[in-house]
């Protein structure tokens, strides 16, 4: 047996042996995402590109969970860990079946380019739906949970590979991403844009990091000494591999004009630590550029071997060179794909993600009092609106209309208007349906068709942040009928809708394969809504800085100075909770606790959120900062004391130079109207 196939040796020894047996061209062929086979060494071809943002994507039927922004609205990192475990189970099953069938194509590998842990700093960014919201702490906790669930807990092997993207300072405008230079202060970089990536590396042990398209303070992210050399590998000690976003290496010379040629772009990205080029498979230029960089002396054997060692170590960790009997994850059966347990998890997650923004008492609807319901709006029966982007194919997607048809209640259905069109042709039919009914459910919002990758300004402009097209006008006409109106918003980002536009408002995000069922469970009171906003809902885009301005000044709940429609962390319930007895106990760290009492008549979940305010700051600091959260369940009349362990490191702050320093001005801990001040 050749040493690189000997499972008794460690991965480092095996990879070193393998590299000694490869010639330069064979090595270079492994540095593109579509890596070539090397038959003489029994190395099969491998396509690194796979996606699993909220379910295994683009490889046929899979369980489709709520979009990432919806999962963040659950404020439930334990639930997200379980979902990630389910996703990686399905990914393993799909991979092993594909290998048995001789299928080694794109979207069937074990290297998942998820999660997206960029900060959703501006609601105009179409890819914000892929993130865990605007807060660095929430994003960090969700990222760690997801990565751990994807990668598994085996001491030797990875179940699948997670990839934290897009490193770093990347959140639009998306159509300008190939030319844009995100200028950011060291304070904002360290305080806002990097914490989730640092947690992914240090706490979750993420195996891969993806570089962004844009430049950061003048350097292309995929060739940035500051990001890749100084911070990622230098400060944080990252040992895994870095992959470029797709065709981002081309951008280094074609659009950023940072260097002049393909070979120079290939050379500088590899030297800075970008090991794998996701490139245009139909174009030979990336491969020829890398080859020319090597033969012209811009790259040497040491540069190539450094990247190859990282890449093959990942493949070794995934068990790709070992017998299946040695890798416990190879025993996962294909029956796990879209199994009943995973389908229930998707439904539970959808329920937990929906945020009730308003309720004037109309909800929950009582079937006995409803003879007919009108179901209106462009998102009533659109499967794509359930899924969001980077989604798999659900076996039995349930739209709001489909779910309502299962309720055995008389309904009238009318789209009423298009998603973005200005036509009012359908108004008359929709208004008549409303007048003939006892209540109206209006399903509107956005769609992945108009918000997503490179959609920030292309084709649809979200500059006003409100409902697109004539949706708001139709909603107003429906309200004039005097019938109670329930507005269900399906979108990947916050929508600025006036609270008085409807009697009840639900933010359902892109809720996954069982989204319609979850929505109706809440509307009819079978589930008590418990989602919380992972973003701020602003009144208008006019209240925000320029989209291209990456300063955090006047952005997100941490720095925004104006009035908002709905604040970060907001969400209503069918019951009421009271908080009392907030206490802080000093030790090696701090223990902050508060008693929560369900004072209503309905059992339900509460998301207990702990914030810190910095007293007497010496320099610019957040107005408040989420520092802990826990999701709890309380029966009617029940209470529980909830505790948070706060490490002193968490209370350090970032000064204007980007340095982490001790705050000496004292702290105020706040949760649901309770607050206590303390000097640490």
C-alpha positions as CSV (number, residue, x, y, z in Angstrom):
1,X,0.0,0.0,0.0
2,X,1.3,3.4,-0.9
3,X,1.8,5.7,2.1
4,X,-0.9,8.2,1.1
5,X,-3.5,5.5,1.2
6,X,-2.3,4.2,4.6
7,X,-5.0,5.1,7.2
8,X,-2.5,4.3,10.0
9,X,-0.6,7.5,9.1
10,X,-1.8,10.9,10.0
11,X,-3.2,13.2,7.3
12,X,-0.1,15.4,7.1
13,X,2.2,12.4,6.4
14,X,-0.2,11.0,3.8
15,X,-0.5,14.4,2.0
16,X,3.2,14.9,2.0
17,X,3.7,11.5,0.4
18,X,1.0,12.2,-2.2
19,X,2.6,15.5,-3.2
20,X,6.0,13.9,-3.8
21,X,4.4,11.6,-6.4
22,X,2.7,14.4,-8.4
23,X,4.3,16.4,-11.2
24,X,3.9,20.1,-11.5
25,X,1.1,20.0,-14.1
26,X,-0.9,17.5,-12.0
27,X,-0.5,19.8,-9.0
28,X,-1.7,22.8,-10.9
29,X,-4.7,20.9,-12.1
30,X,-5.9,20.5,-8.5
31,X,-6.1,24.2,-7.8
32,X,-9.3,24.9,-9.8
33,X,-12.7,24.1,-8.3
34,X,-13.2,21.5,-11.1
35,X,-10.1,19.4,-10.2
36,X,-8.9,16.9,-12.8
37,X,-8.5,13.1,-12.3
38,X,-5.0,11.7,-11.9
39,X,-5.5,8.1,-13.0
40,X,-2.0,6.9,-12.4
41,X,-2.4,7.8,-8.7
42,X,-6.1,6.6,-8.5
43,X,-7.2,10.2,-7.8
44,X,-10.7,10.7,-9.2
45,X,-11.8,14.1,-10.5
46,X,-13.5,16.3,-7.9
47,X,-15.8,19.3,-8.2
48,X,-15.5,21.4,-5.1
49,X,-18.6,23.5,-5.7
50,X,-21.6,22.6,-3.6
51,X,-24.2,24.6,-1.7
52,X,-26.1,24.0,1.5
53,X,-27.3,27.3,2.8
54,X,-30.6,26.1,4.1
55,X,-30.6,22.5,2.7
56,X,-28.6,20.6,0.1
57,X,-29.1,22.7,-3.0
58,X,-29.2,22.0,-6.7
59,X,-28.9,18.2,-6.7
60,X,-32.5,17.1,-6.8
61,X,-35.0,16.5,-4.0
62,X,-33.8,17.6,-0.5
63,X,-35.4,19.0,2.6
64,X,-35.7,22.8,2.2
65,X,-35.5,24.6,5.5
66,X,-36.3,28.4,5.9
67,X,-33.9,30.8,4.2
68,X,-31.0,31.8,6.5
69,X,-32.5,35.1,7.5
70,X,-35.6,33.2,8.7
71,X,-33.5,30.8,10.7
72,X,-31.8,33.8,12.3
73,X,-35.3,35.1,13.3
74,X,-35.7,32.0,15.4
75,X,-32.9,33.2,17.7
76,X,-32.4,29.4,18.3
77,X,-28.8,28.3,17.7
78,X,-29.5,24.8,19.1
79,X,-32.3,24.3,16.5
80,X,-29.9,25.5,13.8
81,X,-27.3,23.0,14.9
82,X,-29.9,20.2,14.5
83,X,-30.8,21.5,11.0
84,X,-27.2,21.7,9.9
85,X,-26.8,18.1,11.1
86,X,-29.7,17.1,9.0
87,X,-28.4,18.9,6.0
88,X,-25.0,17.2,6.2
89,X,-26.7,13.9,6.7
90,X,-28.5,14.4,3.4
91,X,-25.3,15.7,1.7
92,X,-23.4,12.6,2.8
93,X,-26.2,10.3,1.5
94,X,-26.3,12.2,-1.8
95,X,-22.5,12.1,-2.2
96,X,-22.1,8.4,-1.6
97,X,-25.0,7.5,-4.0
98,X,-23.5,9.8,-6.7
99,X,-20.0,8.2,-6.3
100,X,-21.6,4.7,-6.7
101,X,-23.3,5.9,-9.9
102,X,-20.1,7.4,-11.2
103,X,-21.3,10.9,-10.8
104,X,-18.6,13.3,-9.6
105,X,-20.1,16.5,-11.0
106,X,-20.9,19.9,-9.5
107,X,-23.3,20.0,-6.5
108,X,-22.6,16.3,-5.6
109,X,-19.5,16.8,-3.5
110,X,-19.0,17.2,0.3
111,X,-17.5,20.7,0.2
112,X,-20.4,23.1,1.0
113,X,-19.8,26.7,0.3
114,X,-22.1,27.8,3.2
115,X,-22.8,29.7,5.5
116,X,-22.9,33.3,4.4
117,X,-22.0,35.2,7.5
118,X,-21.6,38.7,6.1
119,X,-23.4,41.4,8.1
120,X,-26.7,42.6,6.7
121,X,-25.9,46.2,7.2
122,X,-28.3,47.7,4.6
123,X,-31.8,46.4,3.6
124,X,-31.1,47.2,0.0
125,X,-28.7,44.3,-0.4
126,X,-30.4,41.5,-2.3
127,X,-28.2,38.8,-0.7
128,X,-29.0,39.8,2.8
129,X,-31.6,36.9,2.8
130,X,-28.6,34.5,2.9
131,X,-27.2,36.0,6.1
132,X,-28.1,35.8,9.8
133,X,-29.0,39.5,10.0
134,X,-27.4,42.7,11.1
135,X,-25.9,41.8,14.5
136,X,-22.3,40.5,14.9
137,X,-23.1,38.5,18.0
138,X,-26.2,36.8,16.7
139,X,-24.4,36.1,13.4
140,X,-21.5,34.6,15.3
141,X,-23.6,32.2,17.4
142,X,-25.6,31.0,14.4
143,X,-22.5,30.6,12.3
144,X,-20.8,28.4,15.0
145,X,-23.9,26.3,15.3
146,X,-24.3,25.8,11.6
147,X,-20.6,25.0,11.0
148,X,-20.5,22.5,13.8
149,X,-23.6,20.8,12.5
150,X,-22.3,20.5,9.0
151,X,-18.8,19.3,9.9
152,X,-19.8,16.8,12.5
153,X,-18.2,15.7,15.8
154,X,-16.0,12.8,14.7
155,X,-12.4,13.1,16.1
156,X,-10.8,12.2,12.7
157,X,-13.2,12.8,9.9
158,X,-15.4,15.7,8.7
159,X,-19.0,14.7,7.9
160,X,-19.0,17.5,5.3
161,X,-17.1,20.7,4.9
162,X,-18.4,24.2,5.8
163,X,-17.1,27.4,4.2
164,X,-17.5,30.8,5.8
165,X,-18.2,33.4,3.2
166,X,-17.6,36.1,1.9
167,X,-14.4,37.2,3.6
168,X,-14.8,40.1,4.2
169,X,-16.6,43.4,4.3
170,X,-19.1,42.3,1.6
171,X,-22.7,43.4,1.5
172,X,-23.4,45.2,-1.7
173,X,-24.2,46.9,-4.0
174,X,-24.1,43.5,-5.6
175,X,-24.0,44.6,-9.3
176,X,-20.9,46.5,-8.5
177,X,-19.1,43.7,-6.6
178,X,-16.6,43.1,-9.4
179,X,-15.3,46.7,-9.3
180,X,-16.3,48.0,-5.8
181,X,-13.8,49.0,-3.2
182,X,-15.3,48.7,0.3
183,X,-13.6,51.4,2.4
184,X,-13.9,50.6,6.1
185,X,-12.3,51.9,9.3
186,X,-10.3,49.6,11.5
187,X,-12.9,50.0,14.2
188,X,-15.8,49.0,12.0
189,X,-13.8,46.2,10.5
190,X,-13.0,44.7,13.9
191,X,-16.2,45.5,15.7
192,X,-18.7,44.6,13.0
193,X,-17.4,42.9,9.9
194,X,-14.9,40.3,11.3
195,X,-16.3,38.9,14.6
196,X,-18.4,36.2,13.0
197,X,-15.5,35.0,10.8
198,X,-13.2,35.0,13.9
199,X,-15.8,32.8,15.7
200,X,-16.1,30.5,12.7
201,X,-12.3,30.0,12.7
202,X,-11.6,29.9,16.5
203,X,-14.7,28.4,17.9
204,X,-16.2,26.3,15.2
205,X,-13.0,25.2,13.4
206,X,-14.4,26.0,10.0
207,X,-12.5,24.1,7.3
208,X,-12.7,26.7,4.5
209,X,-13.2,30.4,4.0
210,X,-14.3,32.0,0.7
211,X,-12.9,35.4,-0.4
212,X,-15.2,38.1,-1.6
213,X,-15.3,39.7,-5.0
214,X,-14.8,43.3,-3.9
215,X,-11.7,45.1,-2.8
216,X,-11.3,46.0,0.9
217,X,-9.4,49.2,1.5
218,X,-7.8,48.9,-1.9
219,X,-6.8,45.2,-1.9
220,X,-8.9,42.6,-3.7
221,X,-10.3,40.3,-1.0
222,X,-9.0,37.2,-2.7
223,X,-5.5,38.7,-2.7
224,X,-5.5,40.7,0.4
225,X,-2.5,40.6,2.7
226,X,-4.4,42.3,5.4
227,X,-7.3,39.8,5.4
228,X,-5.7,36.5,4.3
229,X,-2.1,36.8,5.7
230,X,-2.2,39.2,8.6
231,X,-5.6,38.4,10.1
232,X,-6.9,35.0,8.9
233,X,-3.8,33.0,9.1
234,X,-1.6,35.3,11.2
235,X,-3.8,36.5,14.1
236,X,-6.4,33.7,14.0
237,X,-4.2,30.8,13.1
238,X,-6.5,29.4,10.4
239,X,-5.2,26.1,9.0
240,X,-7.8,25.3,6.4
241,X,-8.0,26.4,2.8
242,X,-9.3,29.5,1.1
243,X,-11.4,29.5,-2.1
244,X,-12.2,32.4,-4.3
245,X,-15.7,33.5,-5.1
246,X,-16.4,32.4,-8.7
247,X,-14.3,34.3,-11.2
248,X,-13.1,36.6,-8.5
249,X,-9.4,35.9,-9.5
250,X,-10.2,37.2,-13.0
251,X,-11.6,40.4,-11.4
252,X,-8.2,41.1,-9.8
253,X,-6.8,42.0,-13.3
254,X,-9.9,42.5,-15.5
255,X,-12.0,44.9,-13.4
256,X,-10.1,45.8,-10.2
257,X,-7.0,46.5,-12.4
258,X,-4.9,45.6,-9.4
259,X,-2.4,43.7,-11.7
260,X,-2.2,43.5,-15.4
261,X,-2.4,39.9,-16.5
262,X,-4.0,36.5,-15.7
263,X,-0.7,35.0,-14.5
264,X,-0.1,38.0,-12.2
265,X,-3.6,37.6,-10.7
266,X,-3.1,33.8,-10.2
267,X,0.3,34.4,-8.6
268,X,-0.7,37.1,-6.1
269,X,-3.8,35.3,-5.0
270,X,-1.9,32.1,-4.3
271,X,0.9,33.9,-2.6
272,X,-1.6,35.7,-0.3
273,X,-3.2,32.4,0.6
274,X,-6.1,31.8,-1.8
275,X,-5.6,28.1,-2.6
276,X,-8.6,27.2,-4.9
277,X,-9.8,29.2,-7.9
278,X,-13.5,28.9,-8.6
279,X,-13.3,29.8,-12.2
280,X,-15.2,29.8,-15.5
281,X,-15.0,26.2,-16.6
282,X,-15.6,27.1,-20.3
283,X,-12.6,29.4,-20.4
284,X,-9.0,28.2,-20.5
285,X,-7.6,31.5,-19.3
286,X,-7.6,30.8,-15.5
287,X,-5.8,27.4,-16.0
288,X,-3.4,28.9,-18.5
289,X,-2.8,31.9,-16.2
290,X,-1.9,29.6,-13.3
291,X,0.3,27.5,-15.5
292,X,2.1,30.5,-16.9
293,X,2.6,32.0,-13.4
294,X,4.4,28.8,-12.4
295,X,6.5,28.4,-15.6
296,X,7.4,32.2,-15.6
297,X,8.7,31.9,-12.0
298,X,5.9,34.0,-10.4
299,X,5.0,31.0,-8.4
300,X,7.4,28.3,-7.2
301,X,7.0,24.7,-5.9
302,X,6.8,25.9,-2.3
303,X,3.8,28.1,-3.2
304,X,2.0,25.4,-5.0
305,X,2.7,22.7,-2.4
306,X,1.5,24.9,0.4
307,X,-1.9,25.3,-1.3
308,X,-2.1,21.6,-2.4
309,X,-1.4,20.5,1.2
310,X,-4.3,22.4,2.5
311,X,-6.6,21.2,-0.3
312,X,-5.7,17.5,0.0
313,X,-5.9,17.7,3.8
314,X,-9.5,18.7,3.4
315,X,-10.2,15.8,1.1
316,X,-8.4,13.4,3.4
317,X,-10.5,14.7,6.4
318,X,-13.6,14.0,4.3
319,X,-12.5,10.3,4.0
320,X,-12.3,10.5,0.2
321,X,-9.1,8.4,0.1
322,X,-10.2,5.9,2.7
323,X,-12.4,2.7,2.5
324,X,-16.0,3.5,3.5
325,X,-15.8,1.0,6.4
326,X,-13.3,3.4,8.0
327,X,-15.5,6.5,7.8
328,X,-18.6,6.2,10.0
329,X,-20.4,8.9,8.0
330,X,-20.4,6.7,4.9
331,X,-23.0,4.5,6.6
332,X,-25.7,7.2,6.4
333,X,-28.5,5.8,4.3
334,X,-30.1,7.6,1.3
335,X,-33.5,7.2,3.0
336,X,-32.5,10.1,5.2
337,X,-33.0,12.5,2.3
338,X,-36.3,14.4,2.9
339,X,-37.3,11.9,5.5
340,X,-40.3,12.5,7.8
341,X,-38.0,13.7,10.7
342,X,-36.4,16.3,8.5
343,X,-39.7,17.4,7.0
344,X,-41.0,18.0,10.6
345,X,-37.8,19.9,11.4
346,X,-38.5,22.2,8.4
347,X,-42.0,22.8,9.6
348,X,-40.9,23.5,13.1
349,X,-38.2,25.9,11.9
350,X,-40.7,27.8,9.7
351,X,-43.1,28.2,12.7
352,X,-40.2,29.5,14.9
353,X,-39.0,31.9,12.2
354,X,-42.2,33.8,11.6
355,X,-42.4,37.2,13.3
356,X,-45.7,38.7,14.3
357,X,-45.2,42.5,13.8
358,X,-48.8,43.6,14.6
359,X,-52.0,42.1,15.9
360,X,-55.0,44.3,16.8
361,X,-56.9,41.2,18.1
362,X,-57.9,39.7,14.8
363,X,-55.5,36.8,15.3
364,X,-55.7,34.0,15.9
365,X,-58.7,33.4,13.5
366,X,-61.5,31.3,14.9
367,X,-62.8,28.9,12.2
368,X,-66.2,28.8,13.8
369,X,-66.6,32.5,13.1
370,X,-65.3,32.5,9.6
371,X,-67.6,31.4,6.8
372,X,-65.4,32.5,3.9
373,X,-61.8,33.8,3.6
374,X,-60.3,35.8,0.8
375,X,-56.8,34.9,-0.1
376,X,-55.2,37.7,-2.2
377,X,-51.7,38.7,-3.4
378,X,-48.9,37.8,-5.7
379,X,-47.2,35.5,-3.2
380,X,-50.2,33.3,-2.4
381,X,-49.2,30.4,-4.5
382,X,-45.6,30.9,-5.6
383,X,-43.3,28.0,-4.7
384,X,-40.1,30.1,-5.5
385,X,-41.2,32.5,-2.7
386,X,-41.1,29.7,-0.2
387,X,-37.6,28.8,-1.1
388,X,-35.4,31.9,-1.5
389,X,-32.0,31.5,-3.3
390,X,-29.5,28.7,-3.0
391,X,-32.3,26.2,-2.4
392,X,-32.9,22.5,-3.1
393,X,-36.0,20.9,-4.7
394,X,-38.7,20.2,-2.2
395,X,-40.8,17.0,-2.6
396,X,-44.1,18.6,-1.5
397,X,-43.9,22.4,-1.2
398,X,-46.8,23.9,0.6
399,X,-47.7,27.5,-0.4
400,X,-50.1,29.6,1.7
401,X,-52.9,28.9,-0.7
402,X,-52.3,25.2,-0.7
403,X,-52.2,25.1,3.1
404,X,-55.5,27.1,3.3
405,X,-57.2,24.6,0.9
406,X,-56.4,21.9,3.5
407,X,-58.2,23.9,6.2
408,X,-61.6,22.8,4.8
409,X,-62.9,26.3,4.9
410,X,-64.6,28.2,2.0
411,X,-62.2,30.6,0.3
412,X,-62.0,33.1,-2.6
413,X,-58.7,33.4,-4.3
414,X,-57.4,36.3,-6.4
415,X,-53.9,37.4,-7.2
416,X,-55.1,41.0,-7.5
417,X,-51.8,42.3,-8.8
418,X,-48.4,41.3,-9.9
419,X,-45.2,41.4,-7.8
420,X,-43.7,44.5,-9.4
421,X,-46.1,45.5,-12.2
422,X,-48.0,48.7,-12.1
423,X,-51.2,47.1,-13.6
424,X,-54.3,47.4,-11.5
425,X,-56.4,45.1,-13.8
426,X,-56.9,42.5,-11.0
427,X,-58.0,45.1,-8.3
428,X,-61.8,44.8,-9.0
429,X,-61.9,41.0,-8.7
430,X,-59.7,41.1,-5.5
431,X,-61.9,43.7,-3.9
432,X,-65.1,41.8,-4.7
433,X,-63.5,38.7,-3.2
434,X,-62.7,40.7,0.0
435,X,-66.3,42.1,0.2
436,X,-67.7,38.6,-0.1
437,X,-65.6,37.2,2.7
438,X,-65.3,37.6,6.5
439,X,-61.6,38.3,6.5
440,X,-58.7,38.8,4.1
441,X,-55.3,37.2,4.0
442,X,-53.0,39.3,1.7
443,X,-49.7,37.5,0.8
444,X,-47.3,40.0,-0.7
445,X,-43.7,41.1,-0.4
446,X,-40.7,40.3,-2.5
447,X,-39.3,37.3,-4.3
448,X,-36.0,35.8,-5.2
449,X,-36.7,36.9,-8.7
450,X,-36.2,40.5,-7.6
451,X,-33.9,40.3,-4.6
452,X,-30.8,38.2,-4.7
453,X,-27.4,37.9,-6.4
454,X,-26.6,41.0,-8.4
455,X,-30.3,42.1,-8.0
456,X,-29.7,45.2,-5.9
457,X,-30.3,47.6,-8.7
458,X,-30.6,45.4,-11.8
459,X,-34.2,45.1,-12.9
460,X,-35.7,46.2,-9.6
461,X,-34.7,49.1,-7.4
462,X,-35.4,48.7,-3.7
463,X,-34.6,52.3,-3.0
464,X,-38.0,53.0,-1.2
465,X,-37.9,49.8,0.9
466,X,-41.7,49.4,0.7
467,X,-43.9,47.0,-1.1
468,X,-43.1,47.0,-4.9
469,X,-45.5,47.7,-7.7
470,X,-49.0,48.4,-6.7
471,X,-49.2,46.0,-3.8
472,X,-49.6,48.8,-1.2
473,X,-52.4,50.4,-3.3
474,X,-54.2,47.1,-3.5
475,X,-53.8,46.6,0.2
476,X,-55.3,50.0,0.9
477,X,-58.3,49.1,-1.3
478,X,-58.8,45.9,0.6
479,X,-58.7,47.8,3.9
480,X,-61.5,50.1,2.6
481,X,-63.8,47.2,2.4
482,X,-64.0,47.1,6.1
483,X,-63.0,43.5,6.3
484,X,-60.2,42.5,8.7
485,X,-57.0,42.3,6.7
486,X,-54.0,40.0,7.7
487,X,-50.8,40.9,5.8
488,X,-48.3,38.1,5.3
489,X,-45.0,39.4,4.1
490,X,-42.8,36.9,2.2
491,X,-39.4,38.3,1.6
492,X,-35.7,38.0,2.4
493,X,-35.3,41.5,3.8
494,X,-37.3,44.0,5.8
495,X,-40.1,45.9,4.2
496,X,-41.1,49.3,5.3
497,X,-44.9,49.0,5.6
498,X,-47.1,51.3,7.7
499,X,-48.3,49.5,10.8
500,X,-51.9,50.7,10.1
501,X,-52.0,49.1,6.7
502,X,-53.5,45.9,8.1
503,X,-55.0,44.6,11.3
504,X,-52.3,42.0,11.7
505,X,-48.8,41.7,10.0
506,X,-46.7,38.5,9.8
507,X,-43.1,38.6,8.5
508,X,-42.7,35.1,7.1
509,X,-39.4,35.5,5.2
510,X,-38.8,32.7,2.6
511,X,-40.1,30.0,5.0
512,X,-39.0,26.8,3.2
513,X,-41.0,23.8,1.9
514,X,-43.6,23.9,4.7
515,X,-44.0,27.6,4.9
516,X,-47.6,27.7,4.0
517,X,-48.5,25.2,6.7
518,X,-46.5,27.2,9.3
519,X,-48.3,30.5,8.3
520,X,-51.7,28.9,8.7
521,X,-50.7,27.3,12.0
522,X,-50.1,30.8,13.3
523,X,-53.1,32.4,11.7
524,X,-55.4,29.8,13.2
525,X,-53.7,29.7,16.6
526,X,-52.2,26.2,16.5
527,X,-48.8,27.7,17.1
528,X,-47.9,30.8,19.1
529,X,-45.7,33.1,17.1
530,X,-42.2,33.5,18.5
531,X,-39.9,34.8,15.8
532,X,-37.9,38.0,16.5
533,X,-36.5,40.4,14.0
534,X,-32.8,39.8,13.1
535,X,-32.8,43.2,11.3
536,X,-34.1,46.7,11.9
537,X,-37.2,47.8,9.9
538,X,-36.6,51.4,8.9
539,X,-39.2,53.9,7.9
540,X,-37.4,54.9,4.7
541,X,-34.2,54.5,2.8
542,X,-33.9,58.2,3.1
543,X,-33.0,57.7,6.8
544,X,-30.0,55.6,5.8
545,X,-26.5,56.6,4.6
546,X,-25.5,56.0,1.0
547,X,-25.6,52.3,0.1
548,X,-22.0,52.3,-0.8
549,X,-20.9,53.8,2.5
550,X,-19.5,51.0,4.7
551,X,-19.2,53.1,7.8
552,X,-21.5,51.7,10.5
553,X,-22.4,55.3,11.5
554,X,-26.2,55.5,11.6
555,X,-26.6,51.8,10.6
556,X,-28.3,49.0,12.4
557,X,-29.8,49.1,15.8
558,X,-26.3,49.5,17.2
559,X,-25.7,52.9,15.7
560,X,-28.9,54.2,14.1
561,X,-30.1,57.4,15.6
562,X,-33.6,57.8,14.1
563,X,-37.0,56.4,14.7
564,X,-37.8,53.0,13.2
565,X,-40.9,51.1,12.3
566,X,-39.9,47.9,14.1
567,X,-36.7,47.5,16.1
568,X,-34.2,44.7,16.0
569,X,-35.3,41.8,18.3
570,X,-39.0,42.7,18.1
571,X,-41.8,40.2,17.8
572,X,-45.2,39.7,19.3
573,X,-46.9,36.7,20.9
574,X,-50.4,35.5,21.6
575,X,-49.4,35.6,25.3
576,X,-47.6,38.2,27.5
577,X,-44.3,37.9,29.4
578,X,-43.1,39.9,32.4
579,X,-39.5,40.3,33.4
580,X,-38.3,41.0,37.0
581,X,-35.4,40.7,39.3
582,X,-32.5,41.3,36.9
583,X,-29.3,40.5,38.8
584,X,-25.6,40.6,38.1
585,X,-23.2,38.3,40.0
586,X,-19.4,38.8,39.7
587,X,-16.9,36.0,39.5
588,X,-14.3,35.1,36.9
589,X,-16.8,36.5,34.5
590,X,-20.3,37.7,35.1
591,X,-23.6,35.9,35.6
592,X,-26.6,37.9,34.6
593,X,-30.0,36.5,35.4
594,X,-33.6,37.6,35.1
595,X,-37.0,36.0,36.0
596,X,-39.4,35.6,33.1
597,X,-43.1,35.0,33.8
598,X,-45.8,34.0,31.3
599,X,-48.6,36.2,32.5
600,X,-51.1,35.2,29.7
601,X,-53.4,32.3,29.1
602,X,-51.4,30.7,26.3
603,X,-48.2,28.7,26.4
604,X,-45.5,29.9,24.2
605,X,-41.8,30.5,23.5
606,X,-40.0,33.7,24.5
607,X,-36.7,34.8,23.2
608,X,-34.9,36.4,26.2
609,X,-32.4,39.0,24.9
610,X,-29.7,40.5,27.0
611,X,-28.1,43.8,25.8
612,X,-25.2,45.8,27.2
613,X,-24.9,49.6,27.1
614,X,-21.5,51.2,27.7
615,X,-21.6,54.0,30.3
616,X,-19.4,57.1,29.9
617,X,-17.7,56.0,26.7
618,X,-14.4,57.6,25.7
619,X,-14.9,57.0,22.0
620,X,-17.7,55.9,19.6
621,X,-19.4,52.7,20.9
622,X,-22.7,51.0,20.0
623,X,-25.8,52.5,21.7
624,X,-26.5,49.0,22.8
625,X,-25.2,45.5,21.9
626,X,-26.7,42.1,22.1
627,X,-24.6,40.0,24.4
628,X,-26.8,37.0,25.1
629,X,-30.0,35.3,24.0
630,X,-31.9,32.2,25.0
631,X,-35.2,30.8,23.6
632,X,-37.4,29.3,26.4
633,X,-40.8,27.7,26.5
634,X,-43.3,28.6,29.3
635,X,-46.7,27.3,30.0
636,X,-49.4,29.8,31.0
637,X,-48.7,31.2,34.4
638,X,-45.3,29.6,34.6
639,X,-42.0,31.3,35.3
640,X,-38.3,30.7,35.0
641,X,-35.1,32.4,35.9
642,X,-32.8,32.6,32.9
643,X,-29.1,33.0,33.3
644,X,-26.3,34.2,31.0
645,X,-22.6,33.6,31.5
646,X,-20.7,36.6,30.3
647,X,-16.9,36.3,29.9
648,X,-14.9,39.4,30.6
649,X,-13.5,39.2,27.1
650,X,-17.0,39.9,25.8
651,X,-17.0,43.2,27.6
652,X,-13.9,44.4,25.8
653,X,-14.5,47.2,23.2
654,X,-12.9,48.3,20.0
655,X,-11.3,51.7,19.8
656,X,-11.1,53.9,16.8
657,X,-7.7,52.3,15.8
658,X,-9.3,48.9,15.8
659,X,-7.6,47.8,19.0
660,X,-9.5,45.7,21.6
661,X,-9.4,47.6,24.9
662,X,-11.0,47.5,28.4
663,X,-14.0,49.7,28.9
664,X,-13.7,51.5,32.2
665,X,-16.9,53.5,32.1
666,X,-19.2,50.9,33.6
667,X,-22.0,48.9,32.0
668,X,-25.7,48.8,32.0
669,X,-27.3,45.4,31.3
670,X,-30.8,45.5,29.8
671,X,-33.5,43.0,29.1
672,X,-37.1,43.7,28.3
673,X,-37.4,47.0,30.3
674,X,-35.3,45.7,33.2
675,X,-31.8,47.2,33.6
676,X,-29.0,47.2,36.1
677,X,-25.7,49.2,36.1
678,X,-22.4,47.8,37.2
679,X,-18.7,48.6,37.3
680,X,-16.4,45.8,36.2
